[in-house]
Amino acid sequence: MDLKLTTRTRDDGIAVVAVSGCLDVYTAGALRGWFAQAEYDGCQRIVADLSGCEYVDSTGLVVLVGGLKRCRAHDGQLALAGASGNVLRDLRITGLVKVFAIRDTVDEAAEALLAACRG
């Protein structure tokens, strides 16, 4: 299955990238490139909406961690939204649930980012 990325910027300035399909060794380069462009564009707060992501492998997880590192390098943050099923299981198994702010919805993830900035 292919990977589809849909992006938007919320009114509060948080960039949202919706990831649909499979995030794996064959498709992860697209998201890696998106994170690089977001960094270049000055995006510091990002929500990755994984509600449409059906599968993620170790390469996909590495790209998500890389996105987080890019954000943190500029005093920003990356939160994950909508992870479920096998994707959420893999985040738990790898311990990444302790690294990322993971919320059920994009709005909840955005609020977590804004709260972190405030406090």
C-alpha positions in Angstrom: 0.0 0.0 0.0 1.1 3.5 -0.7 1.6 6.4 1.7 -0.4 9.6 1.4 0.5 12.8 3.3 -2.0 15.6 3.7 -0.9 18.8 5.4 -2.5 21.9 6.8 -1.7 24.6 9.3 -4.2 25.2 12.1 -5.2 28.7 13.2 -2.9 28.4 16.2 0.1 27.8 14.0 0.5 24.1 14.6 1.3 22.2 11.4 -0.7 18.9 11.0 0.5 16.1 8.7 -2.0 13.4 8.2 -0.4 10.1 7.4 -2.5 7.5 5.5 -1.5 4.0 4.4 1.7 2.2 5.3 4.7 4.0 6.8 7.5 1.6 6.0 11.0 1.3 4.5 9.5 1.9 1.0 7.5 5.0 1.8 9.1 6.6 4.8 11.3 8.8 2.7 8.2 10.9 1.8 7.6 11.7 5.5 11.3 12.2 6.2 11.3 14.8 3.3 8.2 16.5 4.7 9.9 16.9 8.1 13.0 18.3 6.5 10.8 20.9 4.6 8.9 21.7 7.7 12.1 22.4 9.5 13.3 24.6 6.7 10.0 26.4 6.8 10.4 27.1 10.5 7.6 24.7 11.8 8.4 24.0 15.4 5.1 22.5 16.6 3.7 19.6 14.6 1.0 17.0 15.0 1.3 13.8 13.0 -2.2 12.4 12.6 -1.8 8.7 12.4 -5.5 7.8 12.3 -5.2 6.7 8.7 -1.9 4.9 9.1 -2.5 1.2 8.9 1.0 -0.1 9.4 4.4 1.3 10.6 7.7 -0.6 10.5 11.0 0.2 12.2 12.0 2.6 9.5 8.7 4.5 9.9 9.3 4.7 13.7 12.8 6.0 13.0 11.4 8.8 10.8 8.9 9.8 13.5 11.8 10.0 16.1 13.8 12.0 13.5 10.9 14.4 13.1 10.8 14.8 16.9 14.5 15.5 17.0 14.2 18.1 14.3 11.5 19.9 16.2 13.3 19.8 19.5 16.5 21.2 17.9 14.4 24.4 17.4 12.7 24.3 20.8 9.6 22.7 19.3 7.7 19.5 19.7 6.0 16.7 17.7 2.9 15.1 19.0 1.1 12.0 17.6 -2.7 11.7 17.2 -5.0 8.9 16.3 -2.6 6.0 16.6 -4.5 2.8 17.1 -4.3 -0.9 16.4 -0.9 -2.2 15.3 0.6 1.2 15.1 -0.2 2.0 18.8 1.0 -1.5 19.7 4.3 -0.9 18.0 4.7 2.5 19.8 4.1 0.8 23.1 6.4 -2.2 22.4 9.3 0.2 21.5 8.7 2.5 24.5 8.0 5.5 22.2 4.8 6.1 24.2 7.1 7.6 26.8 8.9 9.8 24.2 5.9 11.3 22.3 2.8 13.0 23.5 0.2 10.6 22.0 -3.4 11.7 22.0 -6.6 10.3 20.5 -7.4 13.4 18.3 -5.5 16.1 16.5 -7.2 18.7 18.7 -6.1 16.9 21.9 -2.5 16.6 20.6 -2.5 20.3 19.6 -3.7 21.2 23.1 -0.9 19.1 24.6 1.7 21.0 22.4 0.2 24.4 23.4 0.2 23.4 27.1 3.9 22.3 26.9 4.7 25.7 25.4 2.9 27.6 28.2 4.4 25.7 31.0 
